Amino acid sequence: MPAPLAIETDTAHGGRWTSLKARGREWLWQRAAPERASVSPGDAFADAGGLEECIPTVRGTPDHGDAWSRAWTRSADAESVRCDRFALTRTIRGTADGAEAHYTLTAEPGFRFVWAAHALLDLSQNATLQISTGAATRLFPESAALLAEPWPARASWLEGPWPAPRGLRLDRLGPDDGTAVGAVVDASRCCVHDAEDRLALALEADGQPTAIALWRNLGGFPTSSPYRSTGVEPMLGRVFDLADAGPGDAARVPASGEVRWRLTLTADCRCP
């Protein structure tokens, strides 16, 4: 039976999604991060969990982008933020079987960016991530120690097919083993399975590169005080760091000065 999703956001603190509930389950993971309430643009990322809007990059500079550290404004059902080089507006609406988030970015034509719905999910160690088998998957250097082959000098990433690029199985989101791995999968939809619960995410953006980013932190990050967190992140672009983006790896603003995209979420499986 279709189930709507209940979503709450915090416009005063970066537009962060603070709750995503379906059938009584809270999907978003949270952690205590008191510094999150007083951040300013340019500050290091304060990981409070939830879903952060990471744009125009995820890794790199500014850390986790420029929107999460600014206050957003609300007008009617739209929430907006203005940054130095772009403005972003988001409208979230419930649907019969979930929710949709509609985005509009305005900037000078030619502006390149990466956007990720940086969703940190509260999952059991038996959860799995379903993406089309064989989808091209980029592994990033933190995975080097987990591979059977040496990491090539100066390589920003290595590529292989989902779910086990270069022999590293990624679809299992546990058990905790003290590792932390980031990957970007050439796909536009995925589904998280956790016991009987499902969360499906799909991204549509005409003329722009789409992907699903995965941050599988099984107690390996940060090294000083590690914790478990699982990021399942629909993305415009195919890299974490905009500085690494080659041709086709980042979204680009066309001559109209506007990019639109839609994120759809449902509590029912829509596995590829």
C-alpha positions as CSV (number, residue, x, y, z in Angstrom):
1,M,0.0,0.0,0.0
2,P,1.4,3.4,-0.9
3,A,2.9,5.4,2.0
4,P,3.5,9.2,2.0
5,L,6.7,10.5,3.5
6,A,6.8,13.1,6.2
7,I,9.7,15.6,5.8
8,E,10.9,18.3,8.1
9,T,13.6,20.9,7.3
10,D,15.6,23.6,9.2
11,T,15.9,26.7,7.1
12,A,17.8,28.6,9.8
13,H,20.6,26.1,9.6
14,G,21.5,25.4,6.0
15,G,18.1,24.0,4.9
16,R,19.1,20.7,6.4
17,W,16.4,17.9,6.3
18,T,16.0,16.9,9.9
19,S,13.4,14.2,9.6
20,L,12.3,11.7,6.9
21,K,9.6,9.4,8.2
22,A,7.5,6.7,6.6
23,R,5.3,4.1,8.3
24,G,6.5,5.3,11.7
25,R,10.2,4.8,10.8
26,E,12.7,7.6,10.9
27,W,15.2,7.2,8.1
28,L,17.6,10.0,8.9
29,W,20.6,9.4,11.2
30,Q,21.5,12.2,13.6
31,R,24.5,12.9,15.9
32,A,25.3,15.6,18.5
33,A,27.2,18.4,16.8
34,P,26.6,21.6,18.9
35,E,28.9,23.6,16.6
36,R,26.4,23.1,13.7
37,A,24.2,25.8,15.1
38,S,26.8,28.6,14.8
39,V,28.7,27.8,11.6
40,S,29.5,30.5,9.0
41,P,30.4,30.2,5.3
42,G,33.9,28.8,4.9
43,D,33.8,26.8,8.2
44,A,34.8,23.1,8.2
45,F,31.8,20.8,7.9
46,A,29.9,20.0,11.1
47,D,28.3,16.6,10.7
48,A,25.0,16.6,12.5
49,G,23.5,14.0,10.2
50,G,20.1,14.4,8.4
51,L,20.2,15.4,4.8
52,E,22.5,18.3,3.8
53,E,22.3,20.2,0.5
54,C,25.9,20.0,-0.8
55,I,26.6,22.4,-3.6
56,P,28.7,23.4,-5.6
57,T,30.9,20.6,-4.3
58,V,30.9,17.8,-1.7
59,R,34.6,17.4,-0.9
60,G,37.1,20.1,-1.5
61,T,36.5,23.8,-1.0
62,P,34.2,24.9,0.4
63,D,33.9,21.8,2.6
64,H,30.6,20.1,1.7
65,G,29.6,23.1,-0.4
66,D,28.5,26.6,0.3
67,A,24.7,26.2,1.1
68,W,24.8,24.1,4.3
69,S,26.4,26.9,6.3
70,R,24.0,29.6,5.4
71,A,20.5,30.5,6.6
72,W,17.8,29.8,4.0
73,T,14.5,31.7,3.6
74,R,11.0,30.4,3.2
75,S,8.2,31.9,1.0
76,A,5.0,30.0,0.8
77,D,6.1,26.4,0.0
78,A,9.5,27.3,-1.4
79,E,12.8,27.4,0.5
80,S,15.8,29.3,-0.9
81,V,19.4,30.2,-0.3
82,R,21.7,32.7,-2.1
83,C,25.4,32.1,-2.3
84,D,28.2,34.1,-3.9
85,R,27.9,32.6,-7.4
86,F,24.4,31.0,-7.4
87,A,20.9,30.9,-5.9
88,L,19.1,27.7,-5.1
89,T,15.3,27.2,-4.5
90,R,13.7,24.0,-3.3
91,T,10.1,23.0,-3.1
92,I,9.2,19.8,-1.3
93,R,5.7,18.3,-1.8
94,G,4.1,15.1,-0.5
95,T,2.7,12.7,-3.1
96,A,0.4,9.7,-2.9
97,D,3.3,7.3,-2.5
98,G,6.1,9.5,-1.1
99,A,7.5,12.9,-1.7
100,E,9.1,15.0,-4.4
101,A,11.7,17.8,-4.0
102,H,11.9,20.2,-7.0
103,Y,15.1,22.3,-7.4
104,T,15.9,25.4,-9.4
105,L,19.5,26.8,-9.6
106,T,20.2,30.2,-11.2
107,A,23.7,31.3,-12.1
108,E,25.7,32.7,-14.9
109,P,25.7,30.5,-18.0
110,G,28.6,28.1,-18.0
111,F,28.8,27.8,-14.1
112,R,29.8,24.3,-13.2
113,F,28.8,22.6,-10.0
114,V,28.2,19.3,-8.2
115,W,25.1,18.9,-6.1
116,A,24.4,16.0,-3.7
117,A,21.4,15.3,-1.5
118,H,23.8,14.2,1.3
119,A,21.4,11.9,3.1
120,L,22.8,10.1,6.1
121,L,20.6,7.2,6.9
122,D,19.9,5.4,10.2
123,L,20.4,1.7,9.1
124,S,21.0,-1.6,10.6
125,Q,24.1,-3.6,9.9
126,N,22.0,-5.9,7.6
127,A,20.9,-3.1,5.3
128,T,21.7,-3.3,1.6
129,L,21.8,-0.9,-1.3
130,Q,20.2,-1.9,-4.6
131,I,21.5,-0.3,-7.8
132,S,21.5,-1.7,-11.4
133,T,24.0,-4.5,-11.6
134,G,27.0,-3.6,-13.8
135,A,26.6,0.2,-13.4
136,A,30.0,1.9,-13.7
137,T,31.3,2.8,-10.2
138,R,34.1,5.1,-9.2
139,L,36.2,4.2,-6.1
140,F,38.1,7.0,-4.5
141,P,41.6,6.8,-2.8
142,E,40.4,6.0,0.7
143,S,39.6,2.6,-0.7
144,A,43.2,1.9,-1.8
145,A,44.0,-0.3,1.3
146,L,41.0,-2.5,0.6
147,L,41.9,-3.4,-3.0
148,A,44.0,-6.3,-4.2
149,E,45.8,-4.1,-6.7
150,P,48.0,-1.1,-6.0
151,W,46.5,2.4,-6.4
152,P,48.0,4.0,-9.5
153,A,50.0,7.2,-8.9
154,R,48.1,10.4,-9.4
155,A,44.8,8.5,-10.0
156,S,41.7,10.4,-8.7
157,W,39.6,7.3,-8.9
158,L,39.4,3.7,-10.2
159,E,36.3,2.3,-12.0
160,G,34.6,-1.0,-12.0
161,P,31.0,-2.5,-12.1
162,W,28.5,-2.3,-9.3
163,P,28.1,-4.0,-6.8
164,A,31.8,-5.1,-6.5
165,P,34.1,-2.6,-8.3
166,R,37.6,-3.9,-8.4
167,G,36.5,-6.8,-6.1
168,L,35.3,-4.5,-3.3
169,R,31.7,-5.4,-2.4
170,L,29.7,-2.2,-1.7
171,D,26.0,-3.1,-1.6
172,R,26.2,-4.5,1.9
173,L,26.0,-1.7,4.5
174,G,27.5,-3.6,7.4
175,P,28.7,-5.2,9.6
176,D,31.0,-2.5,11.0
177,D,34.6,-3.3,10.1
178,G,36.5,-0.1,10.8
179,T,36.5,1.0,7.1
180,A,35.2,4.1,5.3
181,V,34.7,4.2,1.5
182,G,33.3,6.7,-0.9
183,A,32.0,5.7,-4.3
184,V,30.0,7.3,-7.2
185,V,27.7,5.1,-9.3
186,D,26.6,6.0,-12.8
187,A,22.9,5.6,-12.0
188,S,19.8,7.8,-11.4
189,R,17.9,5.6,-9.0
190,C,18.5,3.2,-6.1
191,C,16.6,1.5,-3.2
192,V,17.7,0.9,0.3
193,H,16.5,-2.4,1.9
194,D,16.5,-2.7,5.7
195,A,14.6,-5.7,7.0
196,E,11.0,-5.1,5.7
197,D,11.5,-1.3,5.2
198,R,12.3,0.3,1.8
199,L,13.4,3.7,0.8
200,A,13.7,4.4,-3.0
201,L,15.3,7.5,-4.4
202,A,15.3,8.7,-8.0
203,L,16.8,11.7,-9.7
204,E,15.8,13.4,-12.9
205,A,17.7,16.3,-14.6
206,D,17.4,16.9,-18.3
207,G,20.8,17.3,-20.0
208,Q,22.8,17.0,-16.7
209,P,24.9,14.1,-15.4
210,T,23.3,12.1,-12.6
211,A,24.7,9.6,-10.2
212,I,24.2,7.9,-6.8
213,A,27.0,8.6,-4.4
214,L,27.7,6.3,-1.5
215,W,29.6,7.1,1.7
216,R,29.9,3.8,3.6
217,N,31.5,4.6,6.9
218,L,31.5,1.4,8.9
219,G,33.3,3.0,11.9
220,G,36.4,4.1,10.0
221,F,36.0,7.9,10.0
222,P,37.1,10.1,11.5
223,T,40.3,8.3,12.7
224,S,40.3,10.3,16.0
225,S,36.8,9.4,17.1
226,P,35.1,7.1,14.5
227,Y,31.4,6.6,14.2
228,R,29.1,4.7,11.8
229,S,27.3,6.6,9.1
230,T,25.8,5.7,5.7
231,G,25.4,8.3,3.1
232,V,23.1,7.4,0.1
233,E,23.3,10.6,-2.0
234,P,21.5,11.3,-5.3
235,M,23.9,13.6,-7.2
236,L,24.3,15.9,-10.1
237,G,27.8,15.2,-11.3
238,R,30.0,12.1,-11.0
239,V,32.8,13.2,-8.6
240,F,32.8,14.3,-5.0
241,D,35.2,17.2,-5.6
242,L,34.4,19.7,-8.3
243,A,38.1,20.3,-8.7
244,D,38.4,16.7,-10.0
245,A,35.6,17.0,-12.6
246,G,36.5,16.3,-16.2
247,P,34.2,16.7,-19.2
248,G,30.8,15.5,-18.3
249,D,31.6,15.1,-14.6
250,A,29.8,18.2,-13.4
251,A,26.5,19.9,-14.0
252,R,26.7,23.1,-16.2
253,V,24.3,26.0,-16.3
254,P,23.0,26.5,-19.9
255,A,22.4,29.8,-21.8
256,S,19.1,30.2,-20.0
257,G,20.9,30.7,-16.7
258,E,18.8,28.0,-15.0
259,V,19.1,24.3,-14.1
260,R,16.1,22.3,-12.8
261,W,16.0,18.9,-11.3
262,R,13.6,16.6,-9.3
263,L,14.3,14.2,-6.5
264,T,11.6,11.6,-5.9
265,L,11.4,9.5,-2.7
266,T,9.1,6.6,-2.0
267,A,8.7,4.1,0.8
268,D,8.2,1.2,-1.7
269,C,10.9,-0.6,-3.6
270,R,11.6,0.6,-7.1
271,C,14.7,-1.5,-7.7
272,P,16.3,-1.3,-11.1
